[in-house]
Amino acid sequence: LGRQFKFKMDLQTFKNFPPITRTYLLISILANFLCFAQIVKPIHLFLNFQLIIYHFNFWRIFSHAFFFGQIGLKAFFYIFFFSRYSKALESYSFQGKKEDYLYLLIFGNSIMLLFKIFIVEAQFLGPAITNMIVYLWGKKNAQQQINLINILHIRGSSLPFILTLSSLLLKQKNFKIGYNRNICRPFILLFRRNLS
């Protein structure tokens, strides 16, 4: 009875997420689990323009955005940050504007795809999309106080920098992905200002 109640509670918690965030999380968790179970290899998900153009692997245009790396602390870290701040953005800043939020994610992915041409090492952009979402949330809630692990109290505007620092501490292999995120931020901010 206890397990059944816990499963129903977890399922209800998942249903409380807004639709775009819930769908993105479901696909991300599924992609990461399939790679963990070795049903799908990460090499079949990464972004490679030559395979898209010459071998018609069109799923690679999107699949790279849902993979956060091998199952571990880093992947859970990015999924947690995406779920928390995407839910907040979609629920409050984009309340009643699901299409605009979906367009924001597609636009952000498209900008990152353009910059991917110059940054060859960045093969999975799931962490970059998480950073984009956290950056937007931080801009929107710049003065809000955040309590991290009951130790560190920061303002919302500092959260993207904490996320970048944390990715360094978690030894993110391709720090150039951070450059990609930082280059895309002004474009996303401009897009966000035009929506308001």
Solvent accessible surface area in square Angstrom, and as a share of the most:
residue,aa,sasa,rsa
1,L,184,0.92
2,G,54,0.52
3,R,216,0.79
4,Q,102,0.45
5,F,134,0.56
6,K,119,0.50
7,F,134,0.56
8,K,118,0.50
9,M,101,0.45
10,D,68,0.35
11,L,77,0.38
12,Q,100,0.44
13,T,70,0.41
14,F,51,0.21
15,K,116,0.49
16,N,89,0.46
17,F,31,0.13
18,P,18,0.11
19,P,52,0.33
20,I,29,0.15
21,T,0,0.00
22,R,73,0.26
23,T,72,0.42
24,Y,18,0.07
25,L,7,0.03
26,L,102,0.51
27,I,71,0.36
28,S,0,0.00
29,I,83,0.42
30,L,98,0.49
31,A,15,0.12
32,N,2,0.01
33,F,111,0.46
34,L,47,0.23
35,C,8,0.05
36,F,128,0.54
37,A,44,0.34
38,Q,150,0.67
39,I,119,0.61
40,V,41,0.24
41,K,118,0.50
42,P,32,0.20
43,I,105,0.53
44,H,86,0.38
45,L,21,0.10
46,F,27,0.11
47,L,2,0.01
48,N,41,0.21
49,F,69,0.29
50,Q,125,0.56
51,L,47,0.23
52,I,11,0.06
53,I,107,0.54
54,Y,155,0.59
55,H,120,0.54
56,F,139,0.58
57,N,22,0.11
58,F,117,0.49
59,W,126,0.44
60,R,9,0.03
61,I,52,0.27
62,F,116,0.49
63,S,15,0.10
64,H,0,0.00
65,A,5,0.04
66,F,37,0.15
67,F,4,0.02
68,F,3,0.01
69,G,16,0.15
70,Q,119,0.53
71,I,63,0.32
72,G,29,0.28
73,L,131,0.65
74,K,53,0.22
75,A,1,0.00
76,F,120,0.50
77,F,40,0.17
78,Y,0,0.00
79,I,23,0.12
80,F,104,0.44
81,F,13,0.05
82,F,0,0.00
83,S,15,0.10
84,R,115,0.42
85,Y,6,0.02
86,S,0,0.00
87,K,69,0.29
88,A,23,0.17
89,L,2,0.01
90,E,7,0.03
91,S,33,0.21
92,Y,172,0.65
93,S,19,0.12
94,F,1,0.01
95,Q,135,0.60
96,G,76,0.73
97,K,84,0.35
98,K,99,0.42
99,E,127,0.57
100,D,43,0.22
101,Y,0,0.00
102,L,79,0.39
103,Y,119,0.45
104,L,0,0.00
105,L,15,0.08
106,I,87,0.44
107,F,55,0.23
108,G,0,0.00
109,N,12,0.06
110,S,46,0.30
111,I,20,0.10
112,M,0,0.00
113,L,27,0.14
114,L,106,0.53
115,F,43,0.18
116,K,15,0.06
117,I,102,0.52
118,F,157,0.66
119,I,17,0.09
120,V,105,0.60
121,E,81,0.36
122,A,0,0.00
123,Q,75,0.33
124,F,41,0.17
125,L,0,0.00
126,G,0,0.00
127,P,10,0.06
128,A,0,0.00
129,I,4,0.02
130,T,0,0.00
131,N,0,0.00
132,M,6,0.03
133,I,0,0.00
134,V,0,0.00
135,Y,31,0.12
136,L,4,0.02
137,W,17,0.06
138,G,1,0.01
139,K,101,0.43
140,K,108,0.46
141,N,40,0.21
142,A,30,0.23
143,Q,127,0.57
144,Q,95,0.42
145,Q,110,0.49
146,I,9,0.05
147,N,72,0.37
148,L,26,0.13
149,I,150,0.76
150,N,130,0.67
151,I,141,0.72
152,L,81,0.41
153,H,121,0.54
154,I,20,0.10
155,R,114,0.42
156,G,0,0.00
157,S,50,0.32
158,S,39,0.25
159,L,0,0.00
160,P,4,0.03
161,F,136,0.56
162,I,41,0.21
163,L,1,0.00
164,T,25,0.14
165,L,94,0.47
166,S,21,0.13
167,S,1,0.01
168,L,84,0.42
169,L,134,0.67
170,L,50,0.25
171,K,168,0.71
172,Q,19,0.08
173,K,183,0.78
174,N,48,0.24
175,F,76,0.32
176,K,94,0.40
177,I,10,0.05
178,G,2,0.02
179,Y,115,0.44
180,N,0,0.00
181,R,5,0.02
182,N,67,0.34
183,I,75,0.38
184,C,2,0.01
185,R,21,0.08
186,P,81,0.51
187,F,88,0.37
188,I,1,0.00
189,L,31,0.15
190,L,100,0.50
191,F,21,0.09
192,R,26,0.09
193,R,160,0.58
194,N,116,0.59
195,L,54,0.27
196,S,109,0.71
